[in-house]
Amino acid sequence: MFDSLKVEGTLIDKENTIRAAMAQEFDLHTIEYYNSDPDTRQLLPPKDETRTELDHWVVKLINKDIPEKDIETVHVALNPVPELRPSALELLEYGYI
């Protein structure tokens, strides 16, 4: 998902760039799990106010004509809240694999 990011610099620079992209892509700033605790909230990179709904990965996949069932399954599997993310067995039971 983030392979196309071109980052110059140290490994820490790359890590921070990918962390920021993930926070934006999964809209972590709006999820209580990440924003309810002051310490956790400070770990979030600044929110990119220039992003629009069209920048979201789901929209990009829809625009590439990826089947809806595939997008739905990936969306379920990548739930950013650990307690809500399905296990491998649950994904199998979901009927995709």
Biopython code that builds the backbone (N, CA, C, O; Angstrom):
import numpy as np
from Bio.PDB.StructureBuilder import StructureBuilder

atoms = [
    (1, "MET", "N", (0.819, -1.188, 0.000)),
    (1, "MET", "CA", (0.000, 0.000, 0.000)),
    (1, "MET", "C", (0.867, 1.257, 0.000)),
    (1, "MET", "O", (0.489, 2.280, -0.572)),
    (2, "PHE", "N", (2.027, 1.175, 0.642)),
    (2, "PHE", "CA", (2.876, 2.356, 0.743)),
    (2, "PHE", "C", (4.183, 2.184, -0.025)),
    (2, "PHE", "O", (5.121, 2.958, 0.163)),
    (3, "ASP", "N", (4.245, 1.179, -0.882)),
    (3, "ASP", "CA", (5.456, 0.918, -1.661)),
    (3, "ASP", "C", (5.816, 2.066, -2.588)),
    (3, "ASP", "O", (6.987, 2.251, -2.917)),
    (4, "SER", "N", (4.838, 2.829, -3.008)),
    (4, "SER", "CA", (5.100, 3.901, -3.970)),
    (4, "SER", "C", (5.663, 5.168, -3.319)),
    (4, "SER", "O", (6.044, 6.106, -4.019)),
    (5, "LEU", "N", (5.716, 5.200, -1.992)),
    (5, "LEU", "CA", (6.276, 6.382, -1.323)),
    (5, "LEU", "C", (7.774, 6.465, -1.595)),
    (5, "LEU", "O", (8.508, 5.500, -1.377)),
    (6, "LYS", "N", (8.208, 7.589, -2.058)),
    (6, "LYS", "CA", (9.633, 7.827, -2.311)),
    (6, "LYS", "C", (10.160, 8.683, -1.172)),
    (6, "LYS", "O", (9.803, 9.854, -1.043)),
    (7, "VAL", "N", (11.018, 8.083, -0.341)),
    (7, "VAL", "CA", (11.514, 8.791, 0.831)),
    (7, "VAL", "C", (13.035, 8.761, 0.826)),
    (7, "VAL", "O", (13.652, 7.697, 0.774)),
    (8, "GLU", "N", (13.617, 9.927, 0.880)),
    (8, "GLU", "CA", (15.066, 10.054, 1.005)),
    (8, "GLU", "C", (15.392, 10.199, 2.487)),
    (8, "GLU", "O", (14.572, 10.685, 3.266)),
    (9, "GLY", "N", (16.575, 9.781, 2.863)),
    (9, "GLY", "CA", (16.999, 9.995, 4.236)),
    (9, "GLY", "C", (17.221, 8.704, 4.993)),
    (9, "GLY", "O", (17.421, 7.638, 4.412)),
    (10, "THR", "N", (17.180, 8.832, 6.295)),
    (10, "THR", "CA", (17.489, 7.714, 7.180)),
    (10, "THR", "C", (16.298, 6.764, 7.298)),
    (10, "THR", "O", (15.201, 7.045, 6.816)),
    (11, "LEU", "N", (16.547, 5.655, 7.940)),
    (11, "LEU", "CA", (15.478, 4.697, 8.202)),
    (11, "LEU", "C", (14.395, 5.341, 9.071)),
    (11, "LEU", "O", (13.209, 5.070, 8.885)),
    (12, "ILE", "N", (14.794, 6.180, 10.003)),
    (12, "ILE", "CA", (13.830, 6.897, 10.853)),
    (12, "ILE", "C", (12.972, 7.834, 10.001)),
    (12, "ILE", "O", (11.765, 7.937, 10.220)),
    (13, "ASP", "N", (13.588, 8.517, 9.031)),
    (13, "ASP", "CA", (12.830, 9.391, 8.125)),
    (13, "ASP", "C", (11.780, 8.587, 7.363)),
    (13, "ASP", "O", (10.636, 9.019, 7.223)),
    (14, "LYS", "N", (12.178, 7.423, 6.877)),
    (14, "LYS", "CA", (11.253, 6.563, 6.133)),
    (14, "LYS", "C", (10.124, 6.077, 7.041)),
    (14, "LYS", "O", (8.956, 6.062, 6.652)),
    (15, "GLU", "N", (10.497, 5.680, 8.255)),
    (15, "GLU", "CA", (9.497, 5.215, 9.223)),
    (15, "GLU", "C", (8.476, 6.310, 9.515)),
    (15, "GLU", "O", (7.273, 6.051, 9.532)),
    (16, "ASN", "N", (8.948, 7.518, 9.743)),
    (16, "ASN", "CA", (8.042, 8.628, 10.054)),
    (16, "ASN", "C", (7.139, 8.975, 8.873)),
    (16, "ASN", "O", (5.972, 9.320, 9.064)),
    (17, "THR", "N", (7.665, 8.887, 7.669)),
    (17, "THR", "CA", (6.867, 9.174, 6.477)),
    (17, "THR", "C", (5.763, 8.140, 6.309)),
    (17, "THR", "O", (4.618, 8.487, 6.021)),
    (18, "ILE", "N", (6.107, 6.876, 6.489)),
    (18, "ILE", "CA", (5.105, 5.812, 6.358)),
    (18, "ILE", "C", (4.092, 5.895, 7.493)),
    (18, "ILE", "O", (2.899, 5.689, 7.272)),
    (19, "ARG", "N", (4.553, 6.193, 8.702)),
    (19, "ARG", "CA", (3.631, 6.349, 9.832)),
    (19, "ARG", "C", (2.623, 7.468, 9.554)),
    (19, "ARG", "O", (1.431, 7.315, 9.821)),
    (20, "ALA", "N", (3.102, 8.582, 9.022)),
    (20, "ALA", "CA", (2.209, 9.700, 8.702)),
    (20, "ALA", "C", (1.214, 9.304, 7.615)),
    (20, "ALA", "O", (0.034, 9.646, 7.695)),
    (21, "ALA", "N", (1.689, 8.585, 6.600)),
    (21, "ALA", "CA", (0.796, 8.149, 5.523)),
    (21, "ALA", "C", (-0.274, 7.195, 6.050)),
    (21, "ALA", "O", (-1.437, 7.283, 5.658)),
    (22, "MET", "N", (0.119, 6.294, 6.932)),
    (22, "MET", "CA", (-0.845, 5.353, 7.515)),
    (22, "MET", "C", (-1.883, 6.090, 8.357)),
    (22, "MET", "O", (-3.072, 5.779, 8.294)),
    (23, "ALA", "N", (-1.436, 7.056, 9.138)),
    (23, "ALA", "CA", (-2.369, 7.818, 9.977)),
    (23, "ALA", "C", (-3.396, 8.541, 9.121)),
    (23, "ALA", "O", (-4.573, 8.611, 9.476)),
    (24, "GLN", "N", (-2.944, 9.082, 7.983)),
    (24, "GLN", "CA", (-3.869, 9.786, 7.086)),
    (24, "GLN", "C", (-4.789, 8.797, 6.382)),
    (24, "GLN", "O", (-5.998, 9.011, 6.297)),
    (25, "GLU", "N", (-4.209, 7.715, 5.881)),
    (25, "GLU", "CA", (-4.965, 6.755, 5.079)),
    (25, "GLU", "C", (-6.080, 6.093, 5.886)),
    (25, "GLU", "O", (-7.163, 5.830, 5.362)),
    (26, "PHE", "N", (-5.811, 5.827, 7.154)),
    (26, "PHE", "CA", (-6.799, 5.169, 8.006)),
    (26, "PHE", "C", (-7.527, 6.150, 8.919)),
    (26, "PHE", "O", (-8.299, 5.746, 9.789)),
    (27, "ASP", "N", (-7.274, 7.438, 8.715)),
    (27, "ASP", "CA", (-7.956, 8.508, 9.448)),
    (27, "ASP", "C", (-7.908, 8.278, 10.957)),
    (27, "ASP", "O", (-8.916, 8.396, 11.654)),
    (28, "LEU", "N", (-6.719, 7.949, 11.438)),
    (28, "LEU", "CA", (-6.547, 7.611, 12.853)),
    (28, "LEU", "C", (-6.894, 8.762, 13.786)),
    (28, "LEU", "O", (-7.187, 8.541, 14.961)),
    (29, "HIS", "N", (-6.864, 9.980, 13.276)),
    (29, "HIS", "CA", (-7.188, 11.145, 14.109)),
    (29, "HIS", "C", (-8.651, 11.140, 14.563)),
    (29, "HIS", "O", (-8.991, 11.791, 15.551)),
    (30, "THR", "N", (-9.507, 10.422, 13.861)),
    (30, "THR", "CA", (-10.937, 10.408, 14.190)),
    (30, "THR", "C", (-11.364, 9.159, 14.953)),
    (30, "THR", "O", (-12.534, 9.019, 15.308)),
    (31, "ILE", "N", (-10.429, 8.255, 15.207)),
    (31, "ILE", "CA", (-10.768, 6.989, 15.863)),
    (31, "ILE", "C", (-10.465, 7.099, 17.352)),
    (31, "ILE", "O", (-9.340, 7.403, 17.750)),
    (32, "GLU", "N", (-11.473, 6.850, 18.156)),
    (32, "GLU", "CA", (-11.344, 7.012, 19.606)),
    (32, "GLU", "C", (-10.172, 6.221, 20.184)),
    (32, "GLU", "O", (-9.493, 6.697, 21.093)),
    (33, "TYR", "N", (-9.934, 5.039, 19.672)),
    (33, "TYR", "CA", (-8.835, 4.201, 20.157)),
    (33, "TYR", "C", (-7.511, 4.972, 20.135)),
    (33, "TYR", "O", (-6.675, 4.790, 21.020)),
    (34, "TYR", "N", (-7.319, 5.823, 19.139)),
    (34, "TYR", "CA", (-6.066, 6.561, 18.980)),
    (34, "TYR", "C", (-6.117, 7.976, 19.534)),
    (34, "TYR", "O", (-5.077, 8.521, 19.906)),
    (35, "ASN", "N", (-7.286, 8.581, 19.601)),
    (35, "ASN", "CA", (-7.321, 9.987, 20.021)),
    (35, "ASN", "C", (-7.832, 10.210, 21.439)),
    (35, "ASN", "O", (-7.833, 11.347, 21.912)),
    (36, "SER", "N", (-8.268, 9.154, 22.135)),
    (36, "SER", "CA", (-8.834, 9.345, 23.473)),
    (36, "SER", "C", (-7.766, 9.505, 24.555)),
    (36, "SER", "O", (-8.027, 10.119, 25.589)),
    (37, "ASP", "N", (-6.590, 8.972, 24.334)),
    (37, "ASP", "CA", (-5.517, 9.058, 25.319)),
    (37, "ASP", "C", (-4.533, 10.160, 24.900)),
    (37, "ASP", "O", (-4.044, 10.151, 23.770)),
    (38, "PRO", "N", (-4.240, 11.105, 25.799)),
    (38, "PRO", "CA", (-3.348, 12.215, 25.427)),
    (38, "PRO", "C", (-1.968, 11.751, 24.947)),
    (38, "PRO", "O", (-1.408, 12.335, 24.019)),
    (39, "ASP", "N", (-1.419, 10.704, 25.574)),
    (39, "ASP", "CA", (-0.097, 10.222, 25.164)),
    (39, "ASP", "C", (-0.143, 9.621, 23.764)),
    (39, "ASP", "O", (0.745, 9.864, 22.946)),
    (40, "THR", "N", (-1.169, 8.848, 23.498)),
    (40, "THR", "CA", (-1.319, 8.243, 22.175)),
    (40, "THR", "C", (-1.587, 9.315, 21.129)),
    (40, "THR", "O", (-1.046, 9.259, 20.025)),
    (41, "ARG", "N", (-2.412, 10.282, 21.472)),
    (41, "ARG", "CA", (-2.746, 11.366, 20.544)),
    (41, "ARG", "C", (-1.485, 12.130, 20.124)),
    (41, "ARG", "O", (-1.373, 12.562, 18.977)),
    (42, "GLN", "N", (-0.539, 12.293, 21.053)),
    (42, "GLN", "CA", (0.704, 13.004, 20.731)),
    (42, "GLN", "C", (1.572, 12.228, 19.746)),
    (42, "GLN", "O", (2.402, 12.818, 19.055)),
    (43, "LEU", "N", (1.388, 10.916, 19.677)),
    (43, "LEU", "CA", (2.168, 10.101, 18.748)),
    (43, "LEU", "C", (1.679, 10.228, 17.307)),
    (43, "LEU", "O", (2.409, 9.918, 16.366)),
    (44, "LEU", "N", (0.440, 10.684, 17.144)),
    (44, "LEU", "CA", (-0.097, 10.846, 15.794)),
    (44, "LEU", "C", (0.593, 12.007, 15.089)),
    (44, "LEU", "O", (0.786, 13.069, 15.681)),
    (45, "PRO", "N", (0.965, 11.810, 13.832)),
    (45, "PRO", "CA", (1.528, 12.937, 13.081)),
    (45, "PRO", "C", (0.443, 13.974, 12.823)),
    (45, "PRO", "O", (-0.743, 13.662, 12.935)),
    (46, "PRO", "N", (0.820, 15.189, 12.483)),
    (46, "PRO", "CA", (-0.192, 16.213, 12.191)),
    (46, "PRO", "C", (-1.132, 15.749, 11.077)),
    (46, "PRO", "O", (-0.708, 15.111, 10.113)),
    (47, "LYS", "N", (-2.399, 16.081, 11.227)),
    (47, "LYS", "CA", (-3.389, 15.707, 10.215)),
    (47, "LYS", "C", (-3.179, 16.547, 8.959)),
    (47, "LYS", "O", (-2.983, 17.761, 9.029)),
    (48, "ASP", "N", (-3.224, 15.878, 7.816)),
    (48, "ASP", "CA", (-3.074, 16.560, 6.529)),
    (48, "ASP", "C", (-4.436, 17.087, 6.106)),
    (48, "ASP", "O", (-5.280, 16.327, 5.630)),
    (49, "GLU", "N", (-4.649, 18.367, 6.277)),
    (49, "GLU", "CA", (-5.942, 18.985, 5.971)),
    (49, "GLU", "C", (-6.188, 19.133, 4.472)),
    (49, "GLU", "O", (-7.292, 19.482, 4.054)),
    (50, "THR", "N", (-5.162, 18.870, 3.661)),
    (50, "THR", "CA", (-5.336, 19.004, 2.212)),
    (50, "THR", "C", (-5.931, 17.744, 1.585)),
    (50, "THR", "O", (-6.374, 17.775, 0.437)),
    (51, "ARG", "N", (-5.944, 16.650, 2.321)),
    (51, "ARG", "CA", (-6.486, 15.402, 1.773)),
    (51, "ARG", "C", (-7.999, 15.497, 1.649)),
    (51, "ARG", "O", (-8.675, 16.139, 2.453)),
    (52, "THR", "N", (-8.506, 14.838, 0.619)),
    (52, "THR", "CA", (-9.949, 14.785, 0.415)),
    (52, "THR", "C", (-10.390, 13.332, 0.436)),
    (52, "THR", "O", (-9.562, 12.423, 0.506)),
    (53, "GLU", "N", (-11.676, 13.123, 0.375)),
    (53, "GLU", "CA", (-12.211, 11.768, 0.337)),
    (53, "GLU", "C", (-11.655, 10.994, -0.859)),
    (53, "GLU", "O", (-11.501, 9.774, -0.791)),
    (54, "LEU", "N", (-11.361, 11.682, -1.928)),
    (54, "LEU", "CA", (-10.840, 11.030, -3.134)),
    (54, "LEU", "C", (-9.436, 10.474, -2.945)),
    (54, "LEU", "O", (-8.980, 9.666, -3.753)),
    (55, "ASP", "N", (-8.743, 10.898, -1.886)),
    (55, "ASP", "CA", (-7.402, 10.396, -1.601)),
    (55, "ASP", "C", (-7.419, 9.083, -0.825)),
    (55, "ASP", "O", (-6.369, 8.463, -0.659)),
    (56, "HIS", "N", (-8.560, 8.650, -0.353)),
    (56, "HIS", "CA", (-8.654, 7.450, 0.475)),
    (56, "HIS", "C", (-8.390, 6.200, -0.359)),
    (56, "HIS", "O", (-8.792, 6.121, -1.521)),
    (57, "TRP", "N", (-7.714, 5.227, 0.241)),
    (57, "TRP", "CA", (-7.325, 4.026, -0.497)),
    (57, "TRP", "C", (-8.523, 3.253, -1.035)),
    (57, "TRP", "O", (-8.432, 2.655, -2.107)),
    (58, "VAL", "N", (-9.637, 3.250, -0.321)),
    (58, "VAL", "CA", (-10.823, 2.536, -0.803)),
    (58, "VAL", "C", (-11.322, 3.168, -2.106)),
    (58, "VAL", "O", (-11.659, 2.460, -3.055)),
    (59, "VAL", "N", (-11.365, 4.474, -2.144)),
    (59, "VAL", "CA", (-11.821, 5.180, -3.347)),
    (59, "VAL", "C", (-10.875, 4.891, -4.512)),
    (59, "VAL", "O", (-11.316, 4.691, -5.644)),
    (60, "LYS", "N", (-9.586, 4.873, -4.228)),
    (60, "LYS", "CA", (-8.610, 4.581, -5.285)),
    (60, "LYS", "C", (-8.821, 3.178, -5.852)),
    (60, "LYS", "O", (-8.718, 2.977, -7.062)),
    (61, "LEU", "N", (-9.116, 2.205, -4.983)),
    (61, "LEU", "CA", (-9.364, 0.841, -5.467)),
    (61, "LEU", "C", (-10.659, 0.764, -6.269)),
    (61, "LEU", "O", (-10.725, 0.072, -7.286)),
    (62, "ILE", "N", (-11.673, 1.465, -5.816)),
    (62, "ILE", "CA", (-12.942, 1.504, -6.563)),
    (62, "ILE", "C", (-12.697, 2.079, -7.955)),
    (62, "ILE", "O", (-13.215, 1.564, -8.946)),
    (63, "ASN", "N", (-11.910, 3.139, -8.025)),
    (63, "ASN", "CA", (-11.614, 3.776, -9.309)),
    (63, "ASN", "C", (-10.790, 2.884, -10.235)),
    (63, "ASN", "O", (-10.751, 3.108, -11.445)),
    (64, "LYS", "N", (-10.131, 1.871, -9.664)),
    (64, "LYS", "CA", (-9.361, 0.920, -10.475)),
    (64, "LYS", "C", (-10.193, -0.310, -10.828)),
    (64, "LYS", "O", (-9.675, -1.303, -11.338)),
    (65, "ASP", "N", (-11.490, -0.224, -10.549)),
    (65, "ASP", "CA", (-12.426, -1.318, -10.854)),
    (65, "ASP", "C", (-12.100, -2.619, -10.122)),
    (65, "ASP", "O", (-12.333, -3.707, -10.650)),
    (66, "ILE", "N", (-11.567, -2.506, -8.918)),
    (66, "ILE", "CA", (-11.352, -3.683, -8.079)),
    (66, "ILE", "C", (-12.729, -4.140, -7.602)),
    (66, "ILE", "O", (-13.547, -3.307, -7.211)),
    (67, "PRO", "N", (-12.999, -5.443, -7.627)),
    (67, "PRO", "CA", (-14.322, -5.921, -7.196)),
    (67, "PRO", "C", (-14.655, -5.492, -5.759)),
    (67, "PRO", "O", (-13.798, -5.500, -4.875)),
    (68, "GLU", "N", (-15.903, -5.124, -5.560)),
    (68, "GLU", "CA", (-16.366, -4.628, -4.259)),
    (68, "GLU", "C", (-16.082, -5.623, -3.131)),
    (68, "GLU", "O", (-15.687, -5.216, -2.039)),
    (69, "LYS", "N", (-16.278, -6.913, -3.379)),
    (69, "LYS", "CA", (-16.040, -7.938, -2.349)),
    (69, "LYS", "C", (-14.569, -7.936, -1.928)),
    (69, "LYS", "O", (-14.266, -8.107, -0.747)),
    (70, "ASP", "N", (-13.656, -7.745, -2.879)),
    (70, "ASP", "CA", (-12.229, -7.687, -2.556)),
    (70, "ASP", "C", (-11.926, -6.484, -1.671)),
    (70, "ASP", "O", (-11.201, -6.599, -0.683)),
    (71, "ILE", "N", (-12.478, -5.341, -2.029)),
    (71, "ILE", "CA", (-12.248, -4.119, -1.250)),
    (71, "ILE", "C", (-12.833, -4.267, 0.148)),
    (71, "ILE", "O", (-12.209, -3.875, 1.134)),
    (72, "GLU", "N", (-14.022, -4.829, 0.229)),
    (72, "GLU", "CA", (-14.674, -5.027, 1.524)),
    (72, "GLU", "C", (-13.835, -5.928, 2.426)),
    (72, "GLU", "O", (-13.687, -5.653, 3.617)),
    (73, "THR", "N", (-13.292, -6.990, 1.867)),
    (73, "THR", "CA", (-12.484, -7.922, 2.655)),
    (73, "THR", "C", (-11.207, -7.261, 3.147)),
    (73, "THR", "O", (-10.828, -7.427, 4.306)),
    (74, "VAL", "N", (-10.545, -6.518, 2.281)),
    (74, "VAL", "CA", (-9.327, -5.816, 2.690)),
    (74, "VAL", "C", (-9.660, -4.784, 3.759)),
    (74, "VAL", "O", (-8.909, -4.623, 4.721)),
    (75, "HIS", "N", (-10.767, -4.094, 3.601)),
    (75, "HIS", "CA", (-11.193, -3.096, 4.584)),
    (75, "HIS", "C", (-11.414, -3.754, 5.946)),
    (75, "HIS", "O", (-11.005, -3.210, 6.972)),
    (76, "VAL", "N", (-12.051, -4.907, 5.959)),
    (76, "VAL", "CA", (-12.286, -5.643, 7.206)),
    (76, "VAL", "C", (-10.952, -6.091, 7.808)),
    (76, "VAL", "O", (-10.732, -5.946, 9.011)),
    (77, "ALA", "N", (-10.069, -6.632, 6.976)),
    (77, "ALA", "CA", (-8.789, -7.161, 7.454)),
    (77, "ALA", "C", (-7.863, -6.073, 7.988)),
    (77, "ALA", "O", (-7.037, -6.337, 8.862)),
    (78, "LEU", "N", (-7.992, -4.865, 7.476)),
    (78, "LEU", "CA", (-7.099, -3.774, 7.878)),
    (78, "LEU", "C", (-7.723, -2.832, 8.906)),
    (78, "LEU", "O", (-7.305, -1.680, 9.022)),
    (79, "ASN", "N", (-8.705, -3.304, 9.641)),
    (79, "ASN", "CA", (-9.325, -2.460, 10.661)),
    (79, "ASN", "C", (-8.234, -1.919, 11.584)),
    (79, "ASN", "O", (-7.481, -2.709, 12.154)),
    (80, "PRO", "N", (-8.124, -0.603, 11.750)),
    (80, "PRO", "CA", (-7.050, -0.033, 12.552)),
    (80, "PRO", "C", (-7.204, -0.224, 14.061)),
    (80, "PRO", "O", (-6.268, 0.055, 14.810)),
    (81, "VAL", "N", (-8.347, -0.687, 14.514)),
    (81, "VAL", "CA", (-8.539, -0.937, 15.946)),
    (81, "VAL", "C", (-8.237, -2.416, 16.203)),
    (81, "VAL", "O", (-8.976, -3.287, 15.745)),
    (82, "PRO", "N", (-7.158, -2.703, 16.932)),
    (82, "PRO", "CA", (-6.728, -4.093, 17.100)),
    (82, "PRO", "C", (-7.818, -5.048, 17.589)),
    (82, "PRO", "O", (-7.913, -6.174, 17.102)),
    (83, "GLU", "N", (-8.636, -4.615, 18.539)),
    (83, "GLU", "CA", (-9.673, -5.496, 19.082)),
    (83, "GLU", "C", (-10.769, -5.806, 18.066)),
    (83, "GLU", "O", (-11.489, -6.792, 18.219)),
    (84, "LEU", "N", (-10.903, -4.989, 17.047)),
    (84, "LEU", "CA", (-11.939, -5.183, 16.028)),
    (84, "LEU", "C", (-11.404, -5.847, 14.761)),
    (84, "LEU", "O", (-12.176, -6.207, 13.873)),
    (85, "ARG", "N", (-10.087, -6.010, 14.678)),
    (85, "ARG", "CA", (-9.465, -6.620, 13.505)),
    (85, "ARG", "C", (-9.680, -8.129, 13.569)),
    (85, "ARG", "O", (-9.424, -8.742, 14.606)),
    (86, "PRO", "N", (-10.140, -8.730, 12.493)),
    (86, "PRO", "CA", (-10.407, -10.166, 12.518)),
    (86, "PRO", "C", (-9.122, -10.992, 12.506)),
    (86, "PRO", "O", (-8.079, -10.566, 12.011)),
    (87, "SER", "N", (-9.243, -12.180, 13.069)),
    (87, "SER", "CA", (-8.132, -13.132, 13.020)),
    (87, "SER", "C", (-8.115, -13.783, 11.636)),
    (87, "SER", "O", (-9.029, -13.590, 10.836)),
    (88, "ALA", "N", (-7.070, -14.551, 11.371)),
    (88, "ALA", "CA", (-6.995, -15.269, 10.092)),
    (88, "ALA", "C", (-8.167, -16.237, 9.966)),
    (88, "ALA", "O", (-8.746, -16.380, 8.888)),
    (89, "LEU", "N", (-8.515, -16.900, 11.062)),
    (89, "LEU", "CA", (-9.639, -17.838, 11.037)),
    (89, "LEU", "C", (-10.944, -17.108, 10.733)),
    (89, "LEU", "O", (-11.766, -17.596, 9.958)),
    (90, "GLU", "N", (-11.131, -15.943, 11.342)),
    (90, "GLU", "CA", (-12.345, -15.163, 11.070)),
    (90, "GLU", "C", (-12.408, -14.723, 9.607)),
    (90, "GLU", "O", (-13.485, -14.686, 9.013)),
    (91, "LEU", "N", (-11.258, -14.391, 9.033)),
    (91, "LEU", "CA", (-11.241, -14.029, 7.615)),
    (91, "LEU", "C", (-11.611, -15.228, 6.744)),
    (91, "LEU", "O", (-12.311, -15.085, 5.742)),
    (92, "LEU", "N", (-11.137, -16.402, 7.135)),
    (92, "LEU", "CA", (-11.512, -17.615, 6.401)),
    (92, "LEU", "C", (-13.013, -17.852, 6.499)),
    (92, "LEU", "O", (-13.664, -18.203, 5.515)),
    (93, "GLU", "N", (-13.552, -17.655, 7.696)),
    (93, "GLU", "CA", (-14.989, -17.841, 7.898)),
    (93, "GLU", "C", (-15.797, -16.777, 7.159)),
    (93, "GLU", "O", (-16.958, -16.999, 6.814)),
    (94, "TYR", "N", (-15.188, -15.636, 6.921)),
    (94, "TYR", "CA", (-15.850, -14.548, 6.200)),
    (94, "TYR", "C", (-16.185, -14.984, 4.776)),
    (94, "TYR", "O", (-17.088, -14.438, 4.140)),
    (95, "GLY", "N", (-15.444, -15.974, 4.291)),
    (95, "GLY", "CA", (-15.761, -16.553, 2.993)),
    (95, "GLY", "C", (-14.977, -16.009, 1.825)),
    (95, "GLY", "O", (-15.285, -16.316, 0.674)),
    (96, "TYR", "N", (-13.969, -15.207, 2.102)),
    (96, "TYR", "CA", (-13.208, -14.649, 0.995)),
    (96, "TYR", "C", (-12.129, -15.618, 0.516)),
    (96, "TYR", "O", (-11.968, -15.843, -0.683)),
    (97, "ILE", "N", (-11.410, -16.173, 1.453)),
    (97, "ILE", "CA", (-10.262, -17.025, 1.098)),
    (97, "ILE", "C", (-10.705, -18.470, 0.940)),
    (97, "ILE", "O", (-9.885, -19.338, 0.644)),
]
sb = StructureBuilder()
sb.init_structure("model")
sb.init_model(0)
sb.init_chain("A")
sb.init_seg("    ")
for serial, (resi, resn, name, xyz) in enumerate(atoms, 1):
    if name == "N":
        sb.init_residue(resn, " ", resi, " ")
    sb.init_atom(name, np.array(xyz, "f"), 0.0, 1.0, " ", f" {name:<3s}", serial, name[0])
structure = sb.get_structure()
